[in-house]
Amino acid sequence: MTRRNRSQIARQRRQRTTRQVLWVVGGVVGAVLAVSFFFSEMGLLKYLTMRDHAKQLEREIQAIERGNTELRTEIGRLQQDPARIEEVARERLGFVRKGETVYQVVEEQSK
């Protein structure tokens, strides 16, 4: 063998070793990135959890907005509808009209 052949063989071995090292390093980096992508603080699992939480919050907001609309309607009726005002005064405050007699039923307490 000549010197030239030995140096080519040595260079080929170094290239193979370098390629193998690069593949191993690339594999390790890829594995770390894959684990990070799924399990890190801002990974895919956290994203899916946050997306579900955001949908739940949106549903709650819609329910609260419906409740607000109902309350606004009730406020309007209480400000302008005499029949509703009278109804609330009778139910909640116990008001009666002149000449009416109120009978209150009291349940007997068990001994």
N, CA, C and O atoms as a GROMACS GRO file, in nm:
protein
  444
    1MET      N    1   0.082  -0.117   0.000
    1MET     CA    2   0.000   0.000   0.000
    1MET      C    3   0.087   0.123   0.000
    1MET      O    4   0.193   0.131   0.062
    2THR      N    5   0.038   0.215  -0.070
    2THR     CA    6   0.115   0.339  -0.075
    2THR      C    7   0.065   0.434   0.031
    2THR      O    8  -0.040   0.414   0.092
    3ARG      N    9   0.141   0.534   0.051
    3ARG     CA   10   0.108   0.635   0.151
    3ARG      C   11  -0.022   0.705   0.116
    3ARG      O   12  -0.101   0.739   0.204
    4ARG      N   13  -0.044   0.726  -0.013
    4ARG     CA   14  -0.164   0.793  -0.059
    4ARG      C   15  -0.288   0.709  -0.024
    4ARG      O   16  -0.389   0.765   0.020
    5ASN      N   17  -0.283   0.580  -0.041
    5ASN     CA   18  -0.396   0.493  -0.011
    5ASN      C   19  -0.426   0.492   0.139
    5ASN      O   20  -0.542   0.492   0.180
    6ARG      N   21  -0.320   0.491   0.220
    6ARG     CA   22  -0.341   0.492   0.365
    6ARG      C   23  -0.406   0.622   0.410
    6ARG      O   24  -0.492   0.620   0.497
    7SER      N   25  -0.367   0.733   0.354
    7SER     CA   26  -0.426   0.861   0.393
    7SER      C   27  -0.571   0.870   0.347
    7SER      O   28  -0.654   0.931   0.415
    8GLN      N   29  -0.602   0.811   0.231
    8GLN     CA   30  -0.741   0.811   0.185
    8GLN      C   31  -0.827   0.726   0.277
    8GLN      O   32  -0.939   0.764   0.312
    9ILE      N   33  -0.776   0.612   0.317
    9ILE     CA   34  -0.850   0.524   0.407
    9ILE      C   35  -0.872   0.593   0.542
    9ILE      O   36  -0.980   0.585   0.599
   10ALA      N   37  -0.771   0.660   0.592
   10ALA     CA   38  -0.782   0.732   0.719
   10ALA      C   39  -0.883   0.846   0.707
   10ALA      O   40  -0.962   0.869   0.798
   11ARG      N   41  -0.881   0.918   0.594
   11ARG     CA   42  -0.976   1.026   0.571
   11ARG      C   43  -1.119   0.973   0.563
   11ARG      O   44  -1.211   1.034   0.616
   12GLN      N   45  -1.137   0.860   0.498
   12GLN     CA   46  -1.269   0.800   0.487
   12GLN      C   47  -1.321   0.756   0.624
   12GLN      O   48  -1.439   0.772   0.655
   13ARG      N   49  -1.231   0.702   0.705
   13ARG     CA   50  -1.270   0.662   0.840
   13ARG      C   51  -1.312   0.784   0.922
   13ARG      O   52  -1.412   0.780   0.994
   14ARG      N   53  -1.235   0.891   0.911
   14ARG     CA   54  -1.269   1.015   0.983
   14ARG      C   55  -1.404   1.069   0.936
   14ARG      O   56  -1.484   1.115   1.018
   15GLN      N   57  -1.428   1.064   0.807
   15GLN     CA   58  -1.555   1.112   0.753
   15GLN      C   59  -1.672   1.028   0.805
   15GLN      O   60  -1.776   1.081   0.844
   16ARG      N   61  -1.654   0.895   0.804
   16ARG     CA   62  -1.757   0.806   0.857
   16ARG      C   63  -1.782   0.833   1.005
   16ARG      O   64  -1.897   0.841   1.049
   17THR      N   65  -1.675   0.847   1.081
   17THR     CA   66  -1.687   0.875   1.224
   17THR      C   67  -1.757   1.009   1.245
   17THR      O   68  -1.844   1.022   1.332
   18THR      N   69  -1.718   1.108   1.166
   18THR     CA   70  -1.781   1.240   1.177
   18THR      C   71  -1.930   1.231   1.145
   18THR      O   72  -2.012   1.290   1.215
   19ARG      N   73  -1.964   1.158   1.040
   19ARG     CA   74  -2.105   1.141   1.002
   19ARG      C   75  -2.182   1.071   1.113
   19ARG      O   76  -2.294   1.111   1.146
   20GLN      N   77  -2.122   0.968   1.170
   20GLN     CA   78  -2.189   0.895   1.278
   20GLN      C   79  -2.212   0.985   1.399
   20GLN      O   80  -2.318   0.983   1.460
   21VAL      N   81  -2.112   1.063   1.432
   21VAL     CA   82  -2.124   1.156   1.545
   21VAL      C   83  -2.234   1.259   1.517
   21VAL      O   84  -2.315   1.290   1.604
   22LEU      N   85  -2.235   1.310   1.394
   22LEU     CA   86  -2.338   1.408   1.358
   22LEU      C   87  -2.478   1.346   1.364
   22LEU      O   88  -2.572   1.411   1.408
   23TRP      N   89  -2.491   1.222   1.320
   23TRP     CA   90  -2.621   1.154   1.327
   23TRP      C   91  -2.665   1.136   1.472
   23TRP      O   92  -2.782   1.157   1.505
   24VAL      N   93  -2.571   1.097   1.558
   24VAL     CA   94  -2.604   1.078   1.699
   24VAL      C   95  -2.642   1.211   1.762
   24VAL      O   96  -2.743   1.220   1.833
   25VAL      N   97  -2.563   1.315   1.737
   25VAL     CA   98  -2.593   1.447   1.792
   25VAL      C   99  -2.728   1.496   1.739
   25VAL      O  100  -2.809   1.549   1.814
   26GLY      N  101  -2.751   1.479   1.610
   26GLY     CA  102  -2.878   1.519   1.550
   26GLY      C  103  -2.995   1.442   1.610
   26GLY      O  104  -3.102   1.499   1.634
   27GLY      N  105  -2.976   1.315   1.634
   27GLY     CA  106  -3.081   1.234   1.696
   27GLY      C  107  -3.110   1.280   1.836
   27GLY      O  108  -3.227   1.289   1.876
   28VAL      N  109  -3.006   1.310   1.914
   28VAL     CA  110  -3.024   1.357   2.051
   28VAL      C  111  -3.096   1.492   2.050
   28VAL      O  112  -3.190   1.514   2.127
   29VAL      N  113  -3.052   1.583   1.963
   29VAL     CA  114  -3.116   1.715   1.954
   29VAL      C  115  -3.262   1.699   1.910
   29VAL      O  116  -3.351   1.764   1.964
   30GLY      N  117  -3.286   1.612   1.814
   30GLY     CA  118  -3.423   1.586   1.768
   30GLY      C  119  -3.510   1.530   1.878
   30GLY      O  120  -3.625   1.570   1.892
   31ALA      N  121  -3.455   1.438   1.956
   31ALA     CA  122  -3.532   1.379   2.066
   31ALA      C  123  -3.564   1.485   2.172
   31ALA      O  124  -3.676   1.490   2.223
   32VAL      N  125  -3.466   1.568   2.204
   32VAL     CA  126  -3.489   1.675   2.301
   32VAL      C  127  -3.596   1.772   2.250
   32VAL      O  128  -3.684   1.812   2.325
   33LEU      N  129  -3.589   1.807   2.122
   33LEU     CA  130  -3.690   1.896   2.065
   33LEU      C  131  -3.828   1.832   2.065
   33LEU      O  132  -3.928   1.898   2.093
   34ALA      N  133  -3.835   1.704   2.034
   34ALA     CA  134  -3.964   1.634   2.033
   34ALA      C  135  -4.025   1.630   2.174
   34ALA      O  136  -4.144   1.656   2.191
   35VAL      N  137  -3.945   1.597   2.273
   35VAL     CA  138  -3.994   1.594   2.411
   35VAL      C  139  -4.037   1.735   2.453
   35VAL      O  140  -4.141   1.752   2.516
   36SER      N  141  -3.957   1.833   2.418
   36SER     CA  142  -3.990   1.972   2.450
   36SER      C  143  -4.119   2.014   2.383
   36SER      O  144  -4.200   2.084   2.443
   37PHE      N  145  -4.140   1.973   2.259
   37PHE     CA  146  -4.260   2.009   2.182
   37PHE      C  147  -4.386   1.958   2.251
   37PHE      O  148  -4.488   2.026   2.252
   38PHE      N  149  -4.380   1.841   2.308
   38PHE     CA  150  -4.498   1.783   2.370
   38PHE      C  151  -4.513   1.817   2.518
   38PHE      O  152  -4.624   1.842   2.564
   39PHE      N  153  -4.404   1.818   2.594
   39PHE     CA  154  -4.414   1.820   2.739
   39PHE      C  155  -4.360   1.945   2.807
   39PHE      O  156  -4.365   1.953   2.929
   40SER      N  157  -4.310   2.042   2.735
   40SER     CA  158  -4.255   2.161   2.799
   40SER      C  159  -4.367   2.249   2.852
   40SER      O  160  -4.485   2.219   2.835
   41GLU      N  161  -4.330   2.358   2.917
   41GLU     CA  162  -4.427   2.450   2.976
   41GLU      C  163  -4.523   2.507   2.871
   41GLU      O  164  -4.639   2.533   2.902
   42MET      N  165  -4.477   2.526   2.751
   42MET     CA  166  -4.562   2.577   2.643
   42MET      C  167  -4.573   2.474   2.531
   42MET      O  168  -4.581   2.510   2.413
   43GLY      N  169  -4.574   2.347   2.568
   43GLY     CA  170  -4.580   2.239   2.470
   43GLY      C  171  -4.721   2.213   2.421
   43GLY      O  172  -4.816   2.283   2.458
   44LEU      N  173  -4.734   2.112   2.340
   44LEU     CA  174  -4.860   2.078   2.277
   44LEU      C  175  -4.966   2.040   2.380
   44LEU      O  176  -5.082   2.082   2.367
   45LEU      N  177  -4.931   1.963   2.480
   45LEU     CA  178  -5.029   1.924   2.581
   45LEU      C  179  -5.081   2.045   2.657
   45LEU      O  180  -5.201   2.054   2.684
   46LYS      N  181  -4.994   2.136   2.691
   46LYS     CA  182  -5.034   2.259   2.760
   46LYS      C  183  -5.125   2.342   2.668
   46LYS      O  184  -5.224   2.400   2.714
   47TYR      N  185  -5.091   2.348   2.541
   47TYR     CA  186  -5.172   2.422   2.444
   47TYR      C  187  -5.313   2.365   2.436
   47TYR      O  188  -5.410   2.440   2.437
   48LEU      N  189  -5.325   2.234   2.428
   48LEU     CA  190  -5.456   2.171   2.419
   48LEU      C  191  -5.538   2.197   2.546
   48LEU      O  192  -5.658   2.222   2.539
   49THR      N  193  -5.473   2.190   2.661
   49THR     CA  194  -5.541   2.219   2.787
   49THR      C  195  -5.589   2.363   2.790
   49THR      O  196  -5.702   2.390   2.831
   50MET      N  197  -5.504   2.455   2.748
   50MET     CA  198  -5.541   2.596   2.748
   50MET      C  199  -5.653   2.623   2.647
   50MET      O  200  -5.740   2.706   2.674
   51ARG      N  201  -5.654   2.556   2.535
   51ARG     CA  202  -5.760   2.574   2.434
   51ARG      C  203  -5.894   2.527   2.490
   51ARG      O  204  -5.996   2.594   2.471
   52ASP      N  205  -5.894   2.413   2.559
   52ASP     CA  206  -6.018   2.364   2.620
   52ASP      C  207  -6.067   2.461   2.729
   52ASP      O  208  -6.187   2.486   2.741
   53HIS      N  209  -5.974   2.514   2.806
   53HIS     CA  210  -6.010   2.609   2.911
   53HIS      C  211  -6.068   2.737   2.850
   53HIS      O  212  -6.165   2.792   2.902
   54ALA      N  213  -6.011   2.782   2.738
   54ALA     CA  214  -6.062   2.902   2.671
   54ALA      C  215  -6.204   2.878   2.620
   54ALA      O  216  -6.289   2.967   2.629
   55LYS      N  217  -6.232   2.760   2.565
   55LYS     CA  218  -6.368   2.728   2.519
   55LYS      C  219  -6.466   2.729   2.636
   55LYS      O  220  -6.578   2.780   2.624
   56GLN      N  221  -6.424   2.673   2.748
   56GLN     CA  222  -6.510   2.671   2.867
   56GLN      C  223  -6.538   2.814   2.913
   56GLN      O  224  -6.652   2.846   2.948
   57LEU      N  225  -6.436   2.899   2.914
   57LEU     CA  226  -6.456   3.038   2.954
   57LEU      C  227  -6.549   3.111   2.859
   57LEU      O  228  -6.630   3.193   2.902
   58GLU      N  229  -6.538   3.082   2.730
   58GLU     CA  230  -6.628   3.144   2.632
   58GLU      C  231  -6.773   3.104   2.659
   58GLU      O  232  -6.863   3.187   2.649
   59ARG      N  233  -6.796   2.977   2.692
   59ARG     CA  234  -6.932   2.932   2.725
   59ARG      C  235  -6.983   3.004   2.850
   59ARG      O  236  -7.100   3.044   2.856
   60GLU      N  237  -6.897   3.019   2.950
   60GLU     CA  238  -6.936   3.090   3.072
   60GLU      C  239  -6.970   3.236   3.042
   60GLU      O  240  -7.067   3.290   3.095
   61ILE      N  241  -6.891   3.299   2.956
   61ILE     CA  242  -6.917   3.438   2.918
   61ILE      C  243  -7.051   3.450   2.849
   61ILE      O  244  -7.128   3.542   2.877
   62GLN      N  245  -7.081   3.358   2.760
   62GLN     CA  246  -7.210   3.361   2.691
   62GLN      C  247  -7.326   3.345   2.790
   62GLN      O  248  -7.427   3.414   2.778
   63ALA      N  249  -7.310   3.255   2.886
   63ALA     CA  250  -7.416   3.236   2.986
   63ALA      C  251  -7.434   3.362   3.070
   63ALA      O  252  -7.547   3.400   3.099
   64ILE      N  253  -7.326   3.426   3.107
   64ILE     CA  254  -7.333   3.549   3.187
   64ILE      C  255  -7.396   3.661   3.105
   64ILE      O  256  -7.475   3.739   3.158
   65GLU      N  257  -7.362   3.669   2.976
   65GLU     CA  258  -7.423   3.771   2.890
   65GLU      C  259  -7.573   3.748   2.877
   65GLU      O  260  -7.650   3.845   2.876
   66ARG      N  261  -7.616   3.622   2.866
   66ARG     CA  262  -7.761   3.594   2.863
   66ARG      C  263  -7.826   3.638   2.994
   66ARG      O  264  -7.934   3.698   2.993
   67GLY      N  265  -7.761   3.609   3.105
   67GLY     CA  266  -7.813   3.652   3.235
   67GLY      C  267  -7.822   3.803   3.244
   67GLY      O  268  -7.919   3.857   3.297
   68ASN      N  269  -7.721   3.873   3.193
   68ASN     CA  270  -7.722   4.019   3.194
   68ASN      C  271  -7.838   4.073   3.111
   68ASN      O  272  -7.903   4.169   3.150
   69THR      N  273  -7.863   4.011   2.996
   69THR     CA  274  -7.975   4.054   2.911
   69THR      C  275  -8.107   4.036   2.984
   69THR      O  276  -8.193   4.125   2.980
   70GLU      N  277  -8.124   3.923   3.051
   70GLU     CA  278  -8.246   3.900   3.128
   70GLU      C  279  -8.261   4.002   3.241
   70GLU      O  280  -8.371   4.052   3.266
   71LEU      N  281  -8.151   4.033   3.308
   71LEU     CA  282  -8.157   4.132   3.416
   71LEU      C  283  -8.190   4.272   3.362
   71LEU      O  284  -8.266   4.345   3.424
   72ARG      N  285  -8.133   4.308   3.247
   72ARG     CA  286  -8.165   4.438   3.187
   72ARG      C  287  -8.314   4.446   3.152
   72ARG      O  288  -8.378   4.550   3.171
   73THR      N  289  -8.368   4.336   3.100
   73THR     CA  290  -8.511   4.331   3.068
   73THR      C  291  -8.593   4.349   3.196
   73THR      O  292  -8.691   4.424   3.197
   74GLU      N  293  -8.555   4.281   3.302
   74GLU     CA  294  -8.625   4.291   3.429
   74GLU      C  295  -8.616   4.434   3.484
   74GLU      O  296  -8.715   4.486   3.537
   75ILE      N  297  -8.501   4.496   3.473
   75ILE     CA  298  -8.484   4.635   3.520
   75ILE      C  299  -8.579   4.726   3.443
   75ILE      O  300  -8.645   4.812   3.501
   76GLY      N  301  -8.583   4.708   3.311
   76GLY     CA  302  -8.674   4.790   3.229
   76GLY      C  303  -8.818   4.772   3.271
   76GLY      O  304  -8.893   4.869   3.280
   77ARG      N  305  -8.859   4.648   3.296
   77ARG     CA  306  -8.997   4.622   3.340
   77ARG      C  307  -9.023   4.685   3.477
   77ARG      O  308  -9.130   4.741   3.500
   78LEU      N  309  -8.926   4.676   3.566
   78LEU     CA  310  -8.946   4.734   3.700
   78LEU      C  311  -8.951   4.886   3.695
   78LEU      O  312  -9.014   4.948   3.782
   79GLN      N  313  -8.888   4.947   3.598
   79GLN     CA  314  -8.889   5.092   3.587
   79GLN      C  315  -9.014   5.144   3.516
   79GLN      O  316  -9.054   5.258   3.539
   80GLN      N  317  -9.076   5.062   3.430
   80GLN     CA  318  -9.182   5.115   3.345
   80GLN      C  319  -9.315   5.040   3.355
   80GLN      O  320  -9.418   5.098   3.321
   81ASP      N  321  -9.318   4.917   3.398
   81ASP     CA  322  -9.440   4.837   3.395
   81ASP      C  323  -9.507   4.838   3.533
   81ASP      O  324  -9.457   4.774   3.626
   82PRO      N  325  -9.620   4.910   3.547
   82PRO     CA  326  -9.686   4.916   3.678
   82PRO      C  327  -9.731   4.780   3.730
   82PRO      O  328  -9.728   4.755   3.850
   83ALA      N  329  -9.774   4.692   3.641
   83ALA     CA  330  -9.817   4.560   3.684
   83ALA      C  331  -9.702   4.481   3.745
   83ALA      O  332  -9.720   4.412   3.846
   84ARG      N  333  -9.585   4.491   3.686
   84ARG     CA  334  -9.468   4.421   3.740
   84ARG      C  335  -9.425   4.482   3.874
   84ARG      O  336  -9.387   4.409   3.966
   85ILE      N  337  -9.432   4.613   3.884
   85ILE     CA  338  -9.397   4.680   4.010
   85ILE      C  339  -9.490   4.632   4.121
   85ILE      O  340  -9.445   4.601   4.231
   86GLU      N  341  -9.619   4.627   4.091
   86GLU     CA  342  -9.716   4.580   4.191
   86GLU      C  343  -9.690   4.435   4.229
   86GLU      O  344  -9.696   4.399   4.347
   87GLU      N  345  -9.661   4.353   4.130
   87GLU     CA  346  -9.634   4.212   4.156
   87GLU      C  347  -9.515   4.194   4.249
   87GLU      O  348  -9.520   4.114   4.343
   88VAL      N  349  -9.409   4.268   4.224
   88VAL     CA  350  -9.289   4.258   4.309
   88VAL      C  351  -9.318   4.312   4.448
   88VAL      O  352  -9.275   4.254   4.547
   89ALA      N  353  -9.392   4.422   4.456
   89ALA     CA  354  -9.425   4.479   4.587
   89ALA      C  355  -9.507   4.380   4.669
   89ALA      O  356  -9.487   4.369   4.790
   90ARG      N  357  -9.598   4.309   4.606
   90ARG     CA  358  -9.679   4.212   4.679
   90ARG      C  359  -9.597   4.090   4.720
   90ARG      O  360  -9.607   4.043   4.834
   91GLU      N  361  -9.515   4.038   4.629
   91GLU     CA  362  -9.438   3.916   4.658
   91GLU      C  363  -9.327   3.940   4.759
   91GLU      O  364  -9.316   3.868   4.858
   92ARG      N  365  -9.247   4.040   4.733
   92ARG     CA  366  -9.125   4.057   4.812
   92ARG      C  367  -9.145   4.145   4.935
   92ARG      O  368  -9.081   4.123   5.039
   93LEU      N  369  -9.232   4.242   4.925
   93LEU     CA  370  -9.246   4.337   5.035
   93LEU      C  371  -9.373   4.316   5.117
   93LEU      O  372  -9.388   4.375   5.224
   94GLY      N  373  -9.463   4.231   5.067
   94GLY     CA  374  -9.583   4.200   5.143
   94GLY      C  375  -9.687   4.311   5.140
   94GLY      O  376  -9.773   4.316   5.228
   95PHE      N  377  -9.682   4.399   5.041
   95PHE     CA  378  -9.778   4.508   5.031
   95PHE      C  379  -9.916   4.452   4.994
   95PHE      O  380  -9.928   4.349   4.928
   96VAL      N  381 -10.021   4.524   5.040
   96VAL     CA  382 -10.160   4.489   5.006
   96VAL      C  383 -10.233   4.617   4.969
   96VAL      O  384 -10.192   4.727   5.006
   97ARG      N  385 -10.341   4.602   4.895
   97ARG     CA  386 -10.425   4.717   4.860
   97ARG      C  387 -10.522   4.745   4.974
   97ARG      O  388 -10.548   4.661   5.060
   98LYS      N  389 -10.574   4.866   4.972
   98LYS     CA  390 -10.673   4.904   5.072
   98LYS      C  391 -10.794   4.813   5.058
   98LYS      O  392 -10.840   4.786   4.947
   99GLY      N  393 -10.843   4.770   5.168
   99GLY     CA  394 -10.961   4.685   5.168
   99GLY      C  395 -10.932   4.538   5.154
   99GLY      O  396 -11.023   4.457   5.172
  100GLU      N  397 -10.809   4.499   5.123
  100GLU     CA  398 -10.776   4.356   5.110
  100GLU      C  399 -10.743   4.299   5.247
  100GLU      O  400 -10.687   4.366   5.333
  101THR      N  401 -10.777   4.176   5.264
  101THR     CA  402 -10.744   4.106   5.388
  101THR      C  403 -10.640   4.000   5.354
  101THR      O  404 -10.655   3.923   5.259
  102VAL      N  405 -10.534   3.998   5.432
  102VAL     CA  406 -10.424   3.905   5.407
  102VAL      C  407 -10.432   3.792   5.508
  102VAL      O  408 -10.441   3.814   5.628
  103TYR      N  409 -10.429   3.672   5.458
  103TYR     CA  410 -10.426   3.553   5.543
  103TYR      C  411 -10.289   3.489   5.526
  103TYR      O  412 -10.244   3.464   5.414
  104GLN      N  413 -10.225   3.462   5.635
  104GLN     CA  414 -10.092   3.402   5.632
  104GLN      C  415 -10.102   3.263   5.691
  104GLN      O  416 -10.148   3.245   5.804
  105VAL      N  417 -10.059   3.164   5.615
  105VAL     CA  418 -10.063   3.026   5.660
  105VAL      C  419  -9.928   2.993   5.724
  105VAL      O  420  -9.823   3.006   5.662
  106VAL      N  421  -9.936   2.950   5.849
  106VAL     CA  422  -9.815   2.916   5.921
  106VAL      C  423  -9.815   2.765   5.941
  106VAL      O  424  -9.911   2.709   5.994
  107GLU      N  425  -9.709   2.700   5.898
  107GLU     CA  426  -9.700   2.556   5.915
  107GLU      C  427  -9.665   2.522   6.059
  107GLU      O  428  -9.587   2.591   6.124
  108GLU      N  429  -9.726   2.416   6.107
  108GLU     CA  430  -9.704   2.372   6.243
  108GLU      C  431  -9.565   2.309   6.252
  108GLU      O  432  -9.528   2.225   6.169
  109GLN      N  433  -9.490   2.348   6.352
  109GLN     CA  434  -9.358   2.292   6.370
  109GLN      C  435  -9.369   2.157   6.437
  109GLN      O  436  -9.446   2.140   6.532
  110SER      N  437  -9.294   2.061   6.388
  110SER     CA  438  -9.299   1.928   6.450
  110SER      C  439  -9.219   1.928   6.578
  110SER      O  440  -9.116   1.995   6.592
  111LYS      N  441  -9.269   1.850   6.672
  111LYS     CA  442  -9.205   1.848   6.806
  111LYS      C  443  -9.101   1.743   6.817
  111LYS      O  444  -9.038   1.728   6.922
   0.00000   0.00000   0.00000
